[in-house]
Amino acid sequence: MTRANLVRAVLAFAVLATSFYFAWSKPARLGLDLRGGTQIVLETQDSPAVKADRESTDRAREVLHRRVDALGVAESSITRSGDRRLIVELPDVQDPTRAAAAIGKTAQLTAHPVLPAAGTPAAGQQLIPDESGQRILIGPAALTGAGIGSASASYDPQNLGGWAVDVRFKGGGGATWERLTAKAACAAGDERRVAIVLDGKVISSPQVTESVACGVGITGGSTQITGDFSPSEAKDLAALIQGGSLPVPVKIIEQRVVGPTLGDEAIDASARAAVIGIVLTGLFIVAVYRLAGLLATVALAGYALISYGALVAVGATLTLPGLAGFVLAIGMAIDANVLAFERAREERAAAPGRSARTALAVGFTKAWSAIADSAATTVLAAGLLFFLASGPVRGFGVTLTIGVLGSLVSAMLLSRVLTDAAAARMPRLSKGRAGGIGGAGRIRRWLEESGPDLMKRSRLWLGVSALAVVLAVTGIFTRGLNFGVEFTGGRLVEYSTSRHVDIDAARAAVAEAGFPRAVVQTSGKDDISVRTSDLSNAEEKRIRDALAKEGGGAAKQRDELIGPSLGDELRTKALIALGVALLAQLAYLTIRFRWTFAAGSVLAMFHDIAIVTGIFAWLGKPIDGVFLAALLTIIGYSVNDSVVVFDRVREMWAANPQGRFADIANRGTLQTVPRTINTGVGALFILAALAVLGGDSLTDFAIALLIGIVVGTYSSVFTATPLAVVLERHAKTPPPQSKQKSRPVRRTPGSSGAVV
């Protein structure tokens, strides 16, 4: 083994060992859409005394942490998003009503003396109902939440087997409580108690026991609140007391609830799609590239291990779209291998006496430019998803980025080491076509030698593309876009019923429940989704009861609440993400190639986006965050095809700067057709498996990508390249210069050149 390949082998082993360590030792963090639970997004609001900013939002986060911890929700998390938003994740919590009521209380937590009710309340006094509904008069606040250290619910056997709340004070809170209860102990009847007020309501007004002497009060820095509490009521009260007061009011602008059954089904469906997609793709690659394809398929197992290990190492949360990104990056791993193998075939065809080992080394080296550009453009799109999108779509951007980087390691390290070792030890790989890189086939030779002159009809192909865009835009304006609840605001709830319910009967039941304008649709096989512009938790329960009566029971599988302001913001962010993606790709391709190539690629991307969006408009399919993820992925795939074509055109033009550009572009396009077809078919297997097995949301995602890949393959040949031909007629930039020739690669394996 040469020194360069020894280095690659050591690096490959180190990467695999590290990935195995993380994959074995750390479990993956599942998002709520896979695990089940509730996600609530809160937005802090300005108060008369405090402005909602980063600092006040962080203080609110600490208060909410104490409240959620007191609720006893395992592995909950609260993270700040921007300056004014808090994302609360409560795994395994299926009832958002109790969670929202417990964590969303916003007013000051205060303790007040209860006064004798006589006439009109004086200044600083309030006449409000207590927890039982009886009106009481309370004096000015004597204690605030700042003086409370902790509160916990406990089972009190002395309280006739009831539940109680134990409270410990901090700072001067204990002394204040002592003075407050000392005065209360001197009163008689209903005035011998203290009112604890939160959000303008009395949440508890415990009686000071007879054992507390007048003027002495409760000492020791702690107290116990007893009453007729259920376990959940005691825990909620403890959570509210311990959490204290939020420094600024908060407003719920988004709420998602996903049942664990839906998560289990999504994981199983994605796993089946991944296995079937990998098997079919592997069989196809083996059929095309034989032994080299088999070794590349083995390297795919390494890709899966590397990507999963990196995912758990960085602590990324695996979401449903993230699973799709994880599976989808398999296509990127195959693409890199296809590029290298096609280059190696060209080397064998140009010099039949060249060994397979040398041809592979040159193939991997020459393919690196296109592979790197393809990966960079995909990572650009994934990065935009992370910074400009939100929620599960950000998870898709993370996993897609990890997957692309893992595919580079799989192809340029693992696959290269395996094929080099096989070429060195198996003479059969160097003879005939059993190794898969014996030379160009008959179809490829025909395309290169006497293939059609596609660029001769550039204007015809551009006219067809323009007509397709016009039809797509017509669908967008005539049919309209079916924006999901993410972009419009409102609430979407999905139910599964015990027995099949006809959709007309479901609509009638929802209308009778008081929501005749709700959009009621089937979801999946037998589930029913209900979407309205405004729906409270109490109103949602009415709808659920109506469907349960019709279907013999109804279980909530999914619940999404998006505030109208957040919907407008997400829609704006989606448009910004698409615009920035196009500009970023234009800038990158202009730097890497030339402005005519960049303009052709970006206009072809716009062509692909318009057609996919138009087809979704004609079909009435939802335009939501998952669709946005699909669009940005299509941008990456579309530019990948264009990069490969233009990389070859640039190389051929630099070798023949005096040649006619249209002829050079035509030959470069025809030479890359085998790669485009092989890569596209490999990705189609995976996406078809996702479309058939991936469930409702993944099905639409896969359909969008299936359309995008087909349209993108067409546009790279019949839109991007003809556009470049037309634009080059008006360009004044000279042809690209041929790079300085490096030392020729010897037929001995020692000078392969390391591309790690």
NUTORLO-88806 format. One record per residue (C-alpha): residue in one letter; x, y, z. Coordinates in pm, whole numbers, padded with zeros to 5 digits, always signed. Last residue first. Layout:
BEGIN
AXYZ
...
# end
This chain:
BEGIN
V-00850+01302+00142
V-00731+01349-00215
A-00384+01205-00218
G-00202+01195-00547
S-00184+00867-00733
S+00189+00869-00762
G+00284+00542-00597
P+00055+00316-00794
T+00295+00274-01082
R+00138+00373-01409
R+00273+00718-01364
V+00045+01017-01332
P+00180+01301-01537
R+00330+01588-01342
S+00088+01873-01314
K-00024+02073-01611
Q-00076+02437-01540
K-00447+02499-01556
S-00597+02571-01895
Q-00726+02923-01918
P-01099+02986-01930
P-01234+03151-02248
P-01222+03532-02259
T-01502+03737-02097
K-01687+03950-02353
A-02022+03778-02313
H-02300+03837-02567
R-02280+03505-02751
E-02192+03344-02417
L-02544+03422-02295
V-02710+03203-02559
V-02478+02907-02493
A-02514+02951-02115
L-02891+02947-02153
P-02865+02630-02364
T-02659+02473-02079
A-02896+02567-01797
T-03220+02481-01976
F-03204+02155-02175
V-02923+01966-02002
S-02934+02092-01643
S-03307+02156-01684
Y-03397+01795-01763
T-03210+01655-01463
G-03367+01925-01247
V-03719+01840-01370
V-03670+01473-01284
I-03496+01559-00956
G-03759+01816-00859
I-04055+01591-00936
L-03908+01318-00717
L-03816+01581-00458
A-04170+01713-00433
I-04307+01359-00419
A-04061+01271-00140
F-04169+01566+00075
D-04537+01494+00008
T-04482+01134+00117
L-04273+01241+00415
S-04566+01438+00556
D-04823+01161+00511
G-04625+00846+00584
G-04282+00746+00456
L-04357+00410+00298
V-04456+00483-00064
A-04299+00828-00104
L-03994+00737+00106
A-03932+00422-00102
A-03973+00626-00421
L-03726+00879-00281
I-03461+00614-00220
F-03501+00450-00560
L-03512+00790-00730
A-03178+00887-00577
G-03000+00595-00745
V-03181+00663-01073
G-03066+01026-01064
T-02705+00934-00994
N-02693+00684-01280
I-02873+00917-01522
T-02658+01221-01445
R-02335+01020-01456
P-02425+00864-01791
V-02526+01208-01933
T-02195+01373-01839
Q-02024+01311-02174
L-02330+01433-02364
T-02326+01766-02182
G-01954+01819-02241
R-01996+01739-02610
N-02282+01989-02648
A-02101+02259-02451
I-01794+02217-02673
D-02006+02243-02988
A-02186+02554-02859
F-01854+02710-02754
R-01694+02686-03097
G-01329+02595-03046
Q-01048+02844-03005
P-01013+02782-02632
N-00961+02405-02680
A-00818+02260-02356
A-00980+02538-02153
W-01308+02466-02331
M-01290+02096-02241
E-01228+02166-01872
R-01494+02436-01856
V-01749+02209-02025
R-01672+01928-01778
D-01718+02154-01476
F-02023+02304-01646
V-02196+01966-01664
V-02105+01860-01311
V-02200+02199-01167
S-02534+02197-01352
D-02625+01859-01204
N-02529+01971-00854
V-02714+02302-00907
S-03038+02115-00945
Y-02972+01891-00645
G-02897+02184-00414
I-03196+02384-00533
I-03409+02071-00500
T-03298+02052-00136
L-03415+02410-00087
L-03752+02319-00235
A-03786+02002-00023
A-03714+02193+00298
L-03977+02449+00197
F-04221+02163+00140
V-04149+02045+00495
G-04221+02396+00622
D-04559+02411+00454
I-04722+02434+00111
P-04998+02175+00124
K-05104+01981-00189
G-05380+02121-00409
L-05267+01915-00711
W-05249+02222-00940
A-05070+02419-00669
F-04827+02133-00599
I-04754+02119-00973
G-04694+02495-00976
T-04454+02475-00681
V-04253+02201-00855
I-04251+02395-01184
A-04151+02728-01025
I-03871+02573-00821
D-03725+02391-01124
H-03733+02703-01347
F-03579+02910-01067
M-03301+02651-01049
A-03255+02669-01427
L-03229+03048-01393
V-02962+02994-01127
S-02761+02748-01338
G-02771+02959-01656
A-02677+03273-01463
A-02384+03095-01298
F-02256+02955-01628
T-02276+03300-01787
W-02117+03464-01482
R-01810+03244-01483
F-01698+02935-01289
R-01609+02916-00917
I-01669+03283-00837
T-01982+03310-01049
L-02099+02974-00914
Y-02071+03094-00554
A-02240+03429-00618
L-02531+03277-00810
Q-02575+03002-00549
A-02589+03262-00273
L-02834+03477-00471
L-03068+03183-00535
A-03050+03068-00173
V-03102+03423-00047
G-03423+03450-00246
L-03549+03110-00133
A-03468+03180+00232
I-03621+03528+00214
L-03943+03384+00073
A-03954+03125+00351
K-03870+03387+00614
T-04164+03599+00500
R-04396+03298+00528
L-04253+03219+00872
E-04309+03578+00987
D-04666+03588+00861
G-04739+03259+01040
L-04571+03387+01357
S-04795+03694+01360
P-05102+03477+01297
G-05021+03250+01594
I-04950+02887+01510
L-05115+02600+01696
E-05028+02246+01593
D-05186+01932+01737
R-05108+01578+01627
Q-05234+01232+01712
K-05538+01318+01924
A-05735+01006+02003
A-06101+00968+01907
G-06361+00720+02030
G-06652+00532+01874
G-06616+00722+01547
E-06914+00957+01553
K-06916+01015+01930
A-06538+01047+01928
L-06563+01299+01644
A-06797+01519+01850
D-06585+01474+02165
R-06271+01579+01976
I-06446+01887+01836
R-06564+01989+02182
K-06214+01929+02323
E-06071+02165+02060
E-06314+02432+02179
A-06181+02401+02535
N-05822+02420+02408
S-05900+02735+02211
L-05938+02742+01834
D-05875+03022+01586
S-05813+03000+01212
T-05935+02644+01184
R-05790+02316+01061
V-05931+01970+01138
S-05746+01654+01033
I-05905+01310+01023
D-05712+00983+01034
D-05821+00675+00839
K-05546+00611+00584
G-05326+00918+00602
S-05510+01240+00671
T-05870+01292+00562
Q-05987+01651+00558
V-06193+01894+00766
V-06142+02266+00703
A-06335+02447+00977
R-06603+02690+00856
P-06898+02510+01022
F-06728+02511+01364
G-06998+02489+01634
A-06988+02123+01737
E-07257+02062+01474
A-07007+02174+01209
V-06745+01930+01341
A-06996+01644+01330
A-07109+01738+00978
R-06750+01749+00856
A-06682+01407+01010
A-06995+01265+00848
D-06878+01398+00513
I-06531+01246+00572
D-06678+00903+00643
V-06562+00777+00981
H-06376+00447+01010
R-06373+00300+01360
S-06171+00376+01669
T-06091+00726+01545
S-05750+00884+01483
Y-05737+01262+01519
E-05526+01541+01366
V-05546+01897+01494
L-05438+02203+01295
R-05464+02546+01456
G-05437+02894+01312
G-05159+03087+01144
T-05125+03113+00768
F-04767+03001+00709
E-04733+02721+00962
V-05101+02629+00917
G-05021+02507+00569
F-05052+02725+00261
N-05264+02573-00015
L-05129+02790-00295
G-05373+02936-00544
R-05564+02753-00814
T-05556+03035-01070
F-05238+03219-00969
I-05019+02919-00879
G-05160+02708-01161
T-05081+02981-01414
V-04729+03001-01270
A-04681+02632-01346
L-04818+02661-01700
V-04592+02963-01764
V-04290+02775-01624
A-04356+02479-01855
L-04389+02716-02154
A-04056+02881-02066
S-03886+02542-02049
V-04026+02443-02390
G-03910+02776-02535
L-03563+02727-02385
W-03543+02385-02549
L-03640+02534-02886
R-03395+02824-02847
S-03107+02585-02786
R-03182+02374-03093
K-02824+02332-03215
M-02728+02282-02852
L-02859+01926-02858
D-02636+01810-03141
P-02721+01440-03121
G-02452+01183-03042
S-02199+01070-03297
E-01870+01021-03114
E-01939+01108-02750
L-02296+00978-02734
W-02201+00666-02932
R-01908+00597-02701
R-02136+00633-02396
I-02394+00399-02545
R-02127+00144-02636
G-01970+00136-02294
A-01672+00338-02176
G-01386+00147-02018
G-01309-00147-01790
I-01426+00039-01482
G-01678-00210-01342
G-01429-00467-01210
A-01580-00741-01421
R-01523-00532-01735
G-01211-00693-01873
K-00886-00708-01681
S-00757-00478-01409
L-01027-00579-01161
R-00950-00940-01235
P-00600-00886-01101
M-00741-00870-00747
R-00491-00752-00486
A-00395-00401-00596
A-00734-00320-00751
A-00913-00447-00440
A-00698-00233-00210
D-00755+00072-00429
T-01131+00006-00439
L-01151-00024-00060
V-00935+00281+00014
R-01125+00495-00238
S-01466+00386-00109
L-01372+00458+00251
L-01192+00790+00202
M-01331+00996-00087
A-01672+00827-00105
S-01763+00766+00261
V-01585+01078+00385
L-01767+01291+00130
S-02098+01118+00212
G-02047+01197+00581
L-02008+01565+00496
V-02330+01551+00295
G-02511+01361+00573
I-02400+01604+00843
T-02530+01893+00632
L-02856+01709+00560
T-02895+01627+00930
V-02858+01991+01031
G-03084+02130+00756
F-03354+01873+00835
G-03337+01973+01200
R-03395+02333+01095
V-03708+02210+00915
P-03827+02057+01244
G-03869+02400+01405
S-03751+02710+01221
A-03618+02829+00888
L-03372+03109+00813
F-03050+03001+00986
F-03077+02623+00962
L-03246+02612+00622
L-02992+02858+00486
G-02717+02626+00605
A-02879+02333+00424
A-02887+02531+00097
L-02521+02627+00133
V-02436+02268+00232
T-02588+02155-00098
T-02383+02410-00294
A-02062+02310-00116
A-02122+01938-00170
S-02171+01984-00543
D-01864+02208-00568
A-01651+01954-00378
I-01771+01662-00593
A-01717+01857-00917
S-01359+01946-00820
W-01283+01603-00672
A-01375+01412-00988
K-01030+01458-01139
T-00854+01314-00834
F-01097+01025-00786
G-01068+00931-01153
V-00687+00965-01155
A-00656+00724-00863
L-00915+00490-01016
A-00730+00484-01347
T-00402+00410-01167
R-00554+00114-00984
A-00736-00010-01293
S-00406-00030-01478
R-00355+00171-01796
G-00330-00038-02112
P-00666+00081-02241
A-00549+00446-02237
A-00836+00680-02331
A-01103+00422-02244
R-00932+00336-01916
E-00911+00703-01823
E-01275+00759-01920
R-01379+00467-01702
A-01191+00621-01410
R-01381+00947-01462
E-01709+00754-01459
F-01600+00579-01138
A-01516+00906-00963
L-01843+01077-01059
V-02046+00768-00966
N-01876+00747-00627
A-01956+01110-00548
D-02317+01066-00659
I-02365+00754-00444
A-02274+00946-00129
M-02503+01232-00233
G-02790+00988-00287
I-02736+00852+00063
A-02789+01213+00174
L-03162+01152+00126
V-03184+00901+00410
F-03046+01146+00668
G-03244+01434+00518
A-03563+01229+00545
L-03482+01145+00906
G-03432+01517+00966
P-03777+01585+00821
L-03912+01362+01102
T-03682+01510+01364
L-03349+01399+01509
T-03221+01651+01760
A-02852+01729+01723
G-02625+01658+02020
V-02306+01718+01822
A-02185+01363+01890
V-02531+01210+01834
L-02547+01334+01475
A-02179+01272+01407
G-02220+00904+01505
Y-02532+00874+01287
S-02354+01024+00987
I-02041+00814+01032
L-02233+00488+01084
A-02459+00545+00782
Y-02163+00645+00565
G-01973+00333+00671
A-02266+00122+00557
L-02251+00316+00231
A-01884+00209+00197
V-02011-00145+00139
T-02217-00006-00150
A-01903+00156-00293
L-01730-00183-00271
L-02014-00346-00463
G-02004-00069-00723
A-01632-00126-00778
L-01705-00498-00819
R-01987-00442-01071
Y-02016-00077-01176
V-02364-00073-01335
A-02524-00380-01174
V-02348-00307-00842
I-02479+00051-00851
F-02833-00073-00918
L-02816-00336-00643
G-02686-00076-00398
T-02963+00168-00487
L-03223-00104-00436
V-03072-00211-00103
I-03018+00147+00018
G-03374+00249-00071
I-03525-00062+00088
V-03329-00012+00410
A-03391+00364+00425
A-03760+00330+00342
R-03802+00065+00609
A-03625+00284+00865
S-03830+00588+00759
A-04156+00395+00799
D-04053+00254+01138
I-03948+00596+01266
A-04265+00761+01135
E-04487+00488+01281
D-04323+00524+01621
G-04365+00902+01609
L-04731+00879+01511
T-04786+00641+01801
P-04611+00884+02035
G-04881+01146+01973
V-04763+01485+01854
V-04867+01813+02014
R-04754+02145+01874
Q-04820+02493+02010
E-04718+02825+01863
I-04774+03189+01958
I-04836+03147+02331
K-04797+03490+02490
V-04562+03581+02773
P-04580+03869+03023
V-04250+04006+03156
P-04049+03941+03474
L-04230+03610+03522
S-04340+03552+03878
G-04256+03268+04112
G-04168+02934+03969
Q-04181+02779+04312
I-04537+02890+04377
L-04664+02792+04032
A-04493+02454+04037
A-04612+02380+04390
L-04970+02460+04286
D-04938+02232+03983
K-04796+01949+04195
A-05074+01982+04455
E-05341+01990+04184
S-05192+01681+04017
P-05191+01482+04344
S-05547+01593+04430
F-05573+01870+04685
D-05838+01915+04955
G-05622+02148+05156
T-05285+02189+05318
I-05018+02453+05267
Q-04700+02387+05461
T-04453+02648+05581
S-04083+02726+05580
G-03832+02976+05717
G-03846+02836+06070
T-04130+03049+06205
I-04503+03064+06143
G-04656+03361+06327
V-04595+03494+06677
G-04838+03785+06714
C-05133+03555+06777
A-05021+03200+06839
V-05001+02940+06564
S-05157+02615+06689
E-05496+02734+06565
T-05383+02682+06207
V-05339+02971+05964
Q-05590+02899+05688
P-05457+02865+05336
S-05581+03097+05063
S-05472+02933+04736
I-05470+03017+04366
V-05634+03356+04418
K-05648+03516+04077
G-05487+03830+03934
D-05221+03631+03750
L-05111+03470+04076
V-05244+03545+04424
I-05165+03365+04749
A-05423+03473+05009
V-05331+03436+05379
R-05572+03312+05644
R-05741+03400+05975
E-05975+03650+05806
D-06229+03374+05738
G-06302+03331+06110
A-06097+03531+06359
A-05787+03745+06329
C-05480+03738+06554
A-05329+03445+06365
A-05344+03653+06044
K-05118+03915+06200
A-04857+03654+06294
T-04903+03491+05953
L-04785+03807+05776
R-04502+03872+06023
E-04367+03516+05985
W-04408+03527+05606
T-04202+03845+05595
A-03931+03688+05812
G-03916+03381+05590
G-03909+03588+05271
G-03615+03800+05385
G-03369+03597+05182
K-03520+03260+05096
F-03843+03082+05181
R-03932+02713+05183
V-04279+02593+05082
D-04427+02245+05132
V-04750+02179+04940
A-04996+01923+05076
W-05170+01605+04962
G-05426+01416+05165
G-05423+01102+05382
L-05630+01262+05655
N-05384+01553+05668
Q-05154+01360+05903
P-05060+01126+05616
D-04929+01423+05415
Y-04825+01326+05063
S-04591+01589+04930
A-04591+01861+04665
S-04285+02083+04644
A-04200+02449+04677
S-03866+02625+04668
G-03694+02954+04754
I-03978+03204+04780
G-03888+03566+04856
A-03877+03677+04491
G-04231+03545+04449
T-04361+03846+04636
L-04464+03894+05001
A-04677+04159+05174
A-04905+04248+04884
P-05164+04513+04973
G-05481+04398+05151
I-05728+04133+05051
L-06108+04139+05068
I-06278+03809+04997
R-06540+03693+04749
Q-06630+03323+04765
G-06551+03138+04442
S-06381+02837+04602
E-06030+02951+04501
D-06099+03300+04642
P-06308+03562+04468
I-06178+03922+04457
L-06228+04243+04655
Q-05900+04430+04636
Q-05718+04669+04874
G-05443+04913+04782
A-05666+05217+04839
A-05971+05123+05043
P-06226+04861+04941
T-06588+04985+04958
G-06796+04851+05248
A-06669+04607+05506
A-06499+04280+05419
P-06268+04188+05706
L-05915+04154+05570
V-05720+03864+05420
P-05348+03942+05422
H-05178+03914+05085
A-04913+03687+04927
T-04787+03770+04579
L-04692+03593+04255
Q-04668+03865+03994
A-04856+03803+03670
T-04757+03569+03385
K-04917+03228+03411
G-04805+03045+03097
I-04624+02755+03262
A-04914+02592+03445
A-05200+02678+03213
A-04997+02578+02906
A-04903+02244+03064
R-05259+02170+03178
T-05409+02249+02838
P-05127+02088+02638
D-05244+01734+02714
Q-05010+01484+02545
V-04702+01532+02761
D-04457+01254+02661
P-04173+01502+02601
L-04230+01863+02712
E-04044+02104+02485
V-04063+02478+02563
I-03930+02714+02295
L-03885+03069+02427
R-03901+03375+02205
R-03804+03737+02265
D-03440+03790+02171
G-03391+03517+01913
S-03486+03164+02008
R-03437+03092+02379
T-03439+02731+02486
I-03653+02542+02735
S-03606+02168+02771
S-03792+01879+02929
E-03605+01556+02991
A-03864+01424+03240
V-04172+01633+03317
G-04211+01654+03697
L-04434+01962+03706
A-04181+02120+03944
D-03920+02105+03671
V-04158+02289+03439
R-04217+02571+03690
R-03850+02607+03778
H-03751+02615+03411
L-04027+02871+03344
V-03871+03106+03600
E-03527+03061+03445
R-03666+03125+03097
A-03835+03444+03217
R-03496+03572+03331
D-03354+03490+02985
T-03645+03678+02824
S-03576+03980+03047
E-03213+03987+02929
R-03284+03929+02559
D-03553+04196+02545
A-03913+04248+02656
K-03917+04592+02820
V-04007+04607+03191
A-04233+04841+03391
P-04543+04888+03176
S-04495+04537+03034
D-04348+04447+02694
Q-04434+04100+02568
T-04234+03775+02571
E-04313+03525+02297
L-04382+03165+02392
V-04343+02858+02171
I-04502+02545+02313
Q-04392+02194+02217
T-04588+01897+02348
G-04507+01527+02344
G-04438+01235+02116
R-04103+01074+02049
L-04084+01121+01673
D-04254+01461+01625
L-04117+01557+01968
G-03763+01533+01840
L-03552+01232+01925
R-03214+01283+02084
A-02999+00990+01973
P-02846+00771+02242
K-02478+00811+02327
S-02226+00532+02392
W-02263+00308+02087
A-02310+00575+01818
F-02042+00792+01981
Y-01787+00511+01991
F-01880+00381+01646
S-01827+00726+01496
T-01484+00751+01659
A-01386+00407+01531
L-01515+00483+01180
V-01329+00815+01164
A-01006+00662+01297
F-01028+00368+01054
A-01085+00604+00760
L-00797+00825+00870
V-00566+00523+00894
A-00678+00398+00552
R-00633+00742+00396
V-00282+00771+00539
L-00199+00422+00408
N-00342+00528+00072
A-00099+00819+00055
R+00195+00605+00174
T+00133+00343-00090
M+00000+00000+00000
# end
